[in-house]
Amino acid sequence: MNCRFKSTQSVSTVRSICIVAMCSIWLWGCGADEVVQEAEVRPVKSILVGGAGDELERTFPGKIRAAEKVELAFQVSGQLIKLNVRNGQEVKKNEVLAQLDSRDFASNLKAAKAEFNRAQAEFKRMGELVERQLVSRSEFDQKKARRDIAEADAERAQKALNDTYLRAPFAGEIAITHVDNFQDVNAKQPIVSLQDPSNLEVIINIPENSILRTTGSPDESPDINPRARFDALPEKLFSLNLKEFATQADPNTQTFEVVLVMDKPEELNVLPGMSVSVMASLPTREQSSGLTVIPATSLFADREGGNDQFVWIVNETDMTVVRRAVKIGALRGGSVEVLDGISNGERIVTAGVHYLEEGQQVSLLQKRHGG
């Protein structure tokens, strides 16, 4: 009986050991699945060396302004008796925006016309007399000069009267009014700011080190492929066209002003004075001469120390990365010259290089476009 008990106890022990072993195997299998799940394919930014890549793309802060904008002022002084517009109001071409008290100007015009009529009558009489040789030619010339002066005075008086009306030179929108009604204003004093918001310009300032990268002679327009991005709609890029650019740096900021134009977008209510980010691709002189230039963010050092610099080469056959040592040259802004180690046509990783491992599988992030 004792032997049977011991045998039964041994069977129970063996059964427990088997259960524990099976549980261990099952847990190990779950852990293996977790390891497999952790080894996910990592998306990376990349460029083709020697091709049009992200290393040439820069972002510049910009400001929106109206393509047509003018500070309107009277050409004469007087009292403002009518201010017909308010901020934000749309106006038509030749619409009267403001008016001065014109009574004094009308009186001056009346007197000037009277003087001209008198001078004109005297000149005609003198013409008849000079033909009959009753007066000298010099007296006739004096009457003619007085007639011409009186005519010029009448024209100036007419213009002064016309200038008591301030008209819109083009259709647009009142940006701001600078004066109040019934205020005495001086000639050339700003009255209203008029702008055309349907035609927009984007102003950016490019530093001199970026201007040095642009190709072409100084009298040629640089091809920078500009696009605008607004914070309210970051996934959308709006096409821009180059209008003009300065060829002399601002003495205070050492930057070059670039003026771009864009159509007023339908998706956003873009107004002059708003901020915008401008994406621009700046080709380099070094690339056009055959020198390899890559983003500085592509480089990383050996984790165990040392002075060598490396890049991750993407093997596009199996989409894995391979570490390769490179010999670097001069640092140029956000880019660096590569003297040896990579060739044109090879693809390298440009961001997140410190999170990759040898042989790790990757996927390529696609560059977004808009506009």
WOJO-V683640 format. One record per helix or strand of 2 or more residues. SS is the DSSP state (alpha for helix, beta for strand). FROM is the first residue (numbers start at 0). TO is the last residue. Records with the same first field share a line. If there is no record, write none. Layout:
SS=FROM-TO  FROM-TO
//
This chain:
alpha=1-37  53-55  102-130  136-161  207-210  284-287  295-297  352-354
beta=41-43  45-47  56-72  77-82  89-90  95-99  164-166  171-176  183-184  189-206  226-229  232-238  240-244  254-262  274-280  291-294  299-300  308-314  319-331  334-339  346-348  360-363
//
